[in-house]
Amino acid sequence: MSSTPFRVASLGIGWWSDVLADAAGRTGGRVAITSCFTRSADKREAFADKYGCASAESLDELLADDTIDGIINTTPNHVHLETTRAAAEAGKHVFLDKPIANTIGEAKAITKTCADAGVILAVGYQRRRESQFRWIKQRIDAGEFGTLVQAEANISRDREGQFELGHWRYTAAGMPGGVMLQIGLHYVDVLMMLLGPIKSVSGMASQLVLPGDNPDVGTLLMHHENGAVSSLSTSYASASEYYLMNVYGKRMSAYYNLFDGLRALKQGESEHIPVAIDAVDTLAEELIEWADAAQGGRAPEVGGDGATQSLAVVMAGIKSVAEGRHVEVAEILASDD
């Protein structure tokens, strides 16, 4: 890891920009927030005061600042292409909040514009960095799981009364597929990391509790290219927050949930073995990785291509819900929708 501070600006000020700025503050000075911009003068001045950084009066002013190495982009999904292109053309590396875009066409364009400009694009998928998933991945790669056969996952939260009706994050136009894209995408990424690429998807979704025009419950059934099958349930309408990821192999299986932690069971044994794992600052870690990739000229763990693949899986699920059929991920990737 380089000891040179990576100077960045926050573009788009909202609750997640503060979460990432807080994470930058935990990088030991490796990633430093030095400026910010959003159209609301009140929001950017409040952010600048909170984090002790400059406040640019325009995007052009921000991007013209030669002291800024990169941009943390938390703007709404529908302007990811516009804002990322502007940053890339100004020679700024980009850390982009997931999803990469709302359409495959824009995701491809974002990936290409960064590659053409020679800047590093990293997309925020911090869940894959959690210790339980790293432990499982290491043992899959070592062959301890044997043939991977199945996985089941759940990511749920209670959002009743906790979101602003009409905010872009909770509308069909701003976040297509609702909960499936907004939080389910994280576990799609984890399932792809563990079990490999996904070939086809069948989806179901409902709107049961929350107001608005978007599903608050959804399930994806996925067929991986290696033949394994996985399922993912997502919800904003459950009684409480919950996370689960069970991965089944022929020789070993692993079971994780929010309350019981990680356990493992080997073929022929009858008792689950608790697995002790260390807590990881996933957000700080991914920002450091982005900075190292940018200054070292290497690819981050999740760049534009990987983010486009996981987006395509969720889009296949959305299309499956709308059309009542199994959808091939290749069909989605071949389209710009």
C-alpha positions as CSV (number, residue, x, y, z in Angstrom):
1,M,0.0,0.0,0.0
2,S,1.3,3.4,-0.9
3,S,1.8,6.0,1.9
4,T,1.0,8.9,-0.4
5,P,-2.4,10.4,0.4
6,F,-5.0,9.9,-2.3
7,R,-6.9,13.2,-2.5
8,V,-10.5,12.8,-3.4
9,A,-13.7,14.8,-3.7
10,S,-17.2,13.8,-2.8
11,L,-19.7,14.3,-5.7
12,G,-23.4,14.1,-4.7
13,I,-24.1,14.8,-1.0
14,G,-26.5,12.5,0.8
15,W,-26.5,10.0,3.7
16,W,-24.2,7.6,1.8
17,S,-21.7,10.2,1.0
18,D,-21.2,10.8,4.7
19,V,-20.8,7.0,5.3
20,L,-18.1,6.9,2.7
21,A,-16.4,10.1,4.0
22,D,-16.4,8.6,7.5
23,A,-14.8,5.5,6.0
24,A,-12.1,7.6,4.3
25,G,-11.4,9.0,7.7
26,R,-10.6,5.5,8.9
27,T,-8.0,4.8,6.2
28,G,-5.1,6.2,8.3
29,G,-4.7,9.2,6.0
30,R,-4.5,7.0,2.8
31,V,-7.7,8.5,1.4
32,A,-8.3,12.1,2.2
33,I,-11.5,14.0,1.4
34,T,-10.4,17.4,0.2
35,S,-13.4,18.9,-1.6
36,C,-17.1,18.3,-2.4
37,F,-19.9,19.4,-4.7
38,T,-23.6,19.0,-4.9
39,R,-26.1,21.5,-6.4
40,S,-27.5,22.4,-3.0
41,A,-25.3,25.1,-1.5
42,D,-26.6,24.3,2.0
43,K,-25.7,20.6,1.7
44,R,-22.3,21.1,0.4
45,E,-21.4,23.7,3.0
46,A,-22.6,21.4,5.7
47,F,-20.5,18.6,4.3
48,A,-17.5,20.8,4.0
49,D,-17.8,21.9,7.6
50,K,-18.3,18.4,8.9
51,Y,-15.3,17.0,7.0
52,G,-13.0,20.0,6.9
53,C,-12.8,20.1,3.1
54,A,-13.3,22.7,0.4
55,S,-16.7,23.3,-1.2
56,A,-16.7,23.8,-5.0
57,E,-19.4,26.0,-6.4
58,S,-19.7,24.0,-9.6
59,L,-18.8,20.6,-11.0
60,D,-16.5,22.3,-13.5
61,E,-14.6,24.0,-10.6
62,L,-14.3,20.6,-8.8
63,L,-13.0,18.8,-11.9
64,A,-10.6,21.6,-12.8
65,D,-8.8,21.2,-9.4
66,D,-5.5,19.5,-10.2
67,T,-4.9,18.5,-6.6
68,I,-7.8,16.1,-6.7
69,D,-6.9,12.5,-7.7
70,G,-10.3,10.9,-7.6
71,I,-14.0,11.3,-7.2
72,I,-16.3,9.4,-4.9
73,N,-19.5,9.5,-6.9
74,T,-22.8,9.0,-5.0
75,T,-25.0,10.9,-7.4
76,P,-28.4,9.3,-8.3
77,N,-28.2,6.2,-10.6
78,H,-29.7,8.0,-13.6
79,V,-26.8,10.5,-13.7
80,H,-24.0,8.1,-13.1
81,L,-23.0,8.1,-16.8
82,E,-23.0,11.9,-17.0
83,T,-21.1,12.5,-13.8
84,T,-18.6,9.6,-14.3
85,R,-17.9,10.7,-17.9
86,A,-17.1,14.2,-16.8
87,A,-14.8,13.0,-14.0
88,A,-13.0,10.5,-16.3
89,E,-12.5,13.1,-19.0
90,A,-11.0,15.4,-16.4
91,G,-8.5,12.6,-15.5
92,K,-10.1,11.8,-12.2
93,H,-10.3,8.2,-11.0
94,V,-13.8,7.2,-9.9
95,F,-15.3,5.3,-7.0
96,L,-18.9,4.8,-8.0
97,D,-21.6,3.7,-5.6
98,K,-23.5,0.6,-6.8
99,P,-25.5,-0.1,-8.9
100,I,-23.2,1.1,-11.7
101,A,-26.2,2.3,-13.6
102,N,-29.9,1.7,-14.2
103,T,-29.4,0.2,-17.7
104,I,-26.9,-2.1,-19.3
105,G,-26.2,0.4,-22.1
106,E,-25.2,3.1,-19.5
107,A,-23.1,0.5,-17.6
108,K,-21.2,-0.4,-20.7
109,A,-20.7,3.3,-21.5
110,I,-19.4,4.1,-18.0
111,T,-16.9,1.2,-18.2
112,K,-15.7,2.3,-21.7
113,T,-15.4,6.0,-20.9
114,C,-13.2,5.2,-17.9
115,A,-11.1,2.8,-19.9
116,D,-10.7,5.2,-22.7
117,A,-9.6,8.0,-20.3
118,G,-7.1,5.7,-18.6
119,V,-8.7,6.2,-15.2
120,I,-9.6,3.5,-12.6
121,L,-13.2,2.8,-12.0
122,A,-14.1,0.9,-8.8
123,V,-17.7,0.1,-7.9
124,G,-18.8,-0.1,-4.3
125,Y,-19.6,-3.7,-3.4
126,Q,-18.4,-3.9,0.2
127,R,-20.4,-6.9,1.2
128,R,-18.1,-9.4,-0.6
129,R,-15.3,-8.2,1.7
130,E,-17.0,-9.4,4.9
131,S,-14.9,-12.0,6.7
132,Q,-17.4,-14.8,6.5
133,F,-17.5,-14.6,2.7
134,R,-13.7,-14.4,2.4
135,W,-13.4,-17.5,4.6
136,I,-15.8,-19.4,2.4
137,K,-14.2,-18.2,-0.8
138,Q,-10.7,-19.2,0.4
139,R,-11.9,-22.7,1.1
140,I,-13.8,-23.1,-2.1
141,D,-10.7,-22.1,-4.0
142,A,-8.7,-24.6,-1.9
143,G,-11.1,-27.4,-3.0
144,E,-12.4,-28.1,0.4
145,F,-16.1,-27.7,-0.6
146,G,-15.7,-30.1,-3.5
147,T,-18.4,-29.7,-6.2
148,L,-20.6,-26.6,-5.4
149,V,-24.2,-27.6,-5.7
150,Q,-26.4,-24.9,-4.1
151,A,-26.7,-21.7,-2.1
152,E,-29.5,-19.8,-0.4
153,A,-29.3,-16.2,0.8
154,N,-31.5,-13.6,2.4
155,I,-31.0,-9.9,2.9
156,S,-33.8,-8.1,4.6
157,R,-34.6,-4.9,6.4
158,D,-37.5,-3.1,7.9
159,R,-37.9,0.2,6.0
160,E,-41.5,1.1,7.0
161,G,-41.6,4.8,7.9
162,Q,-37.8,5.1,7.3
163,F,-37.6,6.5,3.8
164,E,-38.7,9.6,2.0
165,L,-41.6,8.8,-0.3
166,G,-40.7,9.9,-3.8
167,H,-36.9,9.9,-3.2
168,W,-35.1,8.5,-6.2
169,R,-33.8,5.5,-4.3
170,Y,-37.3,4.2,-3.7
171,T,-39.0,4.9,-7.1
172,A,-39.2,2.5,-10.1
173,A,-37.6,5.1,-12.3
174,G,-34.7,5.8,-9.9
175,M,-34.1,2.3,-8.6
176,P,-35.7,-0.3,-11.0
177,G,-36.7,-3.5,-9.3
178,G,-36.8,-1.8,-5.9
179,V,-35.3,-3.9,-3.1
180,M,-33.9,-6.4,-5.6
181,L,-31.6,-3.8,-7.1
182,Q,-31.0,-1.6,-4.1
183,I,-29.8,-4.3,-1.6
184,G,-30.2,-7.6,-3.3
185,L,-27.5,-6.6,-5.7
186,H,-25.0,-7.0,-2.9
187,Y,-25.7,-10.7,-2.4
188,V,-26.0,-11.3,-6.1
189,D,-22.4,-10.1,-6.2
190,V,-21.4,-12.4,-3.3
191,L,-23.1,-15.4,-4.9
192,M,-21.2,-14.8,-8.1
193,M,-18.0,-14.5,-6.2
194,L,-18.6,-17.8,-4.5
195,L,-20.4,-19.9,-7.0
196,G,-19.3,-18.3,-10.3
197,P,-21.1,-16.5,-13.1
198,I,-24.9,-16.8,-13.4
199,K,-26.4,-18.1,-16.6
200,S,-30.2,-17.5,-16.1
201,V,-32.7,-16.1,-13.6
202,S,-36.3,-16.6,-12.6
203,G,-37.8,-13.8,-10.4
204,M,-40.9,-13.1,-8.3
205,A,-41.7,-9.8,-6.6
206,S,-44.5,-8.1,-4.7
207,Q,-45.3,-4.7,-3.1
208,L,-46.9,-5.6,0.2
209,V,-46.1,-3.0,2.9
210,L,-44.4,0.1,1.6
211,P,-46.1,2.9,-0.4
212,G,-44.8,3.9,-3.8
213,D,-44.4,2.1,-7.1
214,N,-41.7,-0.4,-6.4
215,P,-41.4,-4.0,-5.0
216,D,-40.6,-4.3,-1.4
217,V,-40.2,-8.1,-1.5
218,G,-38.4,-10.1,-4.2
219,T,-36.9,-13.5,-4.8
220,L,-34.4,-14.5,-7.5
221,L,-33.8,-18.2,-8.4
222,M,-30.5,-18.4,-10.3
223,H,-28.8,-21.1,-12.4
224,H,-25.0,-20.7,-12.4
225,E,-22.8,-21.6,-15.3
226,N,-21.2,-24.5,-13.3
227,G,-24.6,-26.0,-12.8
228,A,-25.1,-24.9,-9.2
229,V,-28.4,-23.3,-8.2
230,S,-28.9,-20.4,-5.8
231,S,-31.8,-18.5,-4.4
232,L,-31.9,-15.0,-3.0
233,S,-34.7,-13.5,-1.0
234,T,-34.8,-9.7,-0.5
235,S,-37.2,-7.6,1.6
236,Y,-37.8,-4.1,2.9
237,A,-41.0,-5.3,4.5
238,S,-39.7,-7.7,7.2
239,A,-39.9,-7.2,10.9
240,S,-36.2,-6.7,11.4
241,E,-32.8,-6.6,9.7
242,Y,-31.5,-10.1,8.7
243,Y,-28.7,-11.6,6.7
244,L,-28.2,-15.2,5.7
245,M,-25.9,-17.0,3.3
246,N,-25.7,-20.8,3.2
247,V,-23.3,-22.4,0.7
248,Y,-23.5,-26.2,0.0
249,G,-20.7,-28.3,-1.5
250,K,-20.5,-32.0,-1.9
251,R,-17.6,-32.2,0.6
252,M,-18.4,-29.3,2.9
253,S,-21.0,-26.7,3.5
254,A,-21.0,-23.3,5.3
255,Y,-23.8,-21.6,7.1
256,Y,-23.9,-17.9,8.0
257,N,-26.6,-15.7,9.5
258,L,-26.7,-12.4,11.4
259,F,-27.4,-13.9,14.8
260,D,-25.4,-17.1,14.9
261,G,-22.3,-16.1,12.8
262,L,-20.5,-18.6,10.6
263,R,-20.5,-22.4,11.0
264,A,-19.1,-25.2,8.8
265,L,-20.0,-28.8,8.4
266,K,-17.8,-31.4,6.5
267,Q,-19.1,-34.5,4.8
268,G,-19.5,-37.4,7.2
269,E,-19.7,-35.2,10.3
270,S,-22.8,-34.5,12.3
271,E,-22.0,-31.3,14.2
272,H,-21.6,-27.8,12.9
273,I,-18.2,-26.3,13.8
274,P,-18.4,-22.6,14.8
275,V,-15.9,-20.5,12.8
276,A,-14.3,-17.5,14.5
277,I,-13.8,-14.6,12.1
278,D,-12.4,-11.1,12.6
279,A,-14.4,-8.0,11.9
280,V,-13.3,-6.1,8.8
281,D,-13.8,-2.4,8.0
282,T,-15.1,-3.2,4.5
283,L,-15.8,0.3,3.4
284,A,-12.3,1.6,4.4
285,E,-10.8,-1.4,2.8
286,E,-12.5,-0.9,-0.6
287,L,-11.5,2.8,-0.6
288,I,-7.9,1.9,0.1
289,E,-8.0,-0.7,-2.6
290,W,-9.3,1.9,-5.1
291,A,-6.5,4.3,-4.2
292,D,-3.9,1.6,-4.5
293,A,-5.3,0.5,-7.9
294,A,-5.3,4.1,-9.1
295,Q,-1.8,4.8,-8.1
296,G,-0.4,1.4,-8.9
297,G,-2.1,1.1,-12.3
298,R,-3.9,-2.2,-11.6
299,A,-7.5,-3.3,-11.7
300,P,-9.8,-3.1,-8.6
301,E,-11.6,-6.2,-7.4
302,V,-14.9,-4.9,-8.8
303,G,-14.7,-2.6,-11.8
304,G,-17.1,-1.8,-14.6
305,D,-17.3,-5.3,-16.2
306,G,-18.0,-7.1,-12.9
307,A,-20.6,-4.5,-11.9
308,T,-22.3,-4.8,-15.3
309,Q,-22.5,-8.6,-14.9
310,S,-24.2,-8.4,-11.5
311,L,-26.5,-5.6,-12.8
312,A,-27.5,-7.9,-15.7
313,V,-28.5,-10.6,-13.2
314,V,-30.9,-8.3,-11.4
315,M,-32.2,-6.9,-14.7
316,A,-32.9,-10.5,-15.8
317,G,-34.9,-11.0,-12.6
318,I,-36.9,-7.8,-13.2
319,K,-37.6,-9.0,-16.8
320,S,-38.6,-12.4,-15.5
321,V,-41.1,-10.8,-13.0
322,A,-42.6,-8.7,-15.8
323,E,-42.8,-11.4,-18.4
324,G,-43.3,-14.5,-16.3
325,R,-40.4,-16.5,-17.8
326,H,-36.9,-17.7,-17.2
327,V,-34.5,-15.1,-18.6
328,E,-30.9,-15.7,-19.8
329,V,-28.3,-13.2,-18.5
330,A,-26.8,-13.2,-22.0
331,E,-30.0,-11.8,-23.4
332,I,-29.8,-8.9,-21.0
333,L,-26.1,-8.3,-21.7
334,A,-26.9,-8.2,-25.5
335,S,-29.3,-5.4,-24.9
336,D,-28.8,-1.8,-23.9
337,D,-32.0,-1.8,-21.7
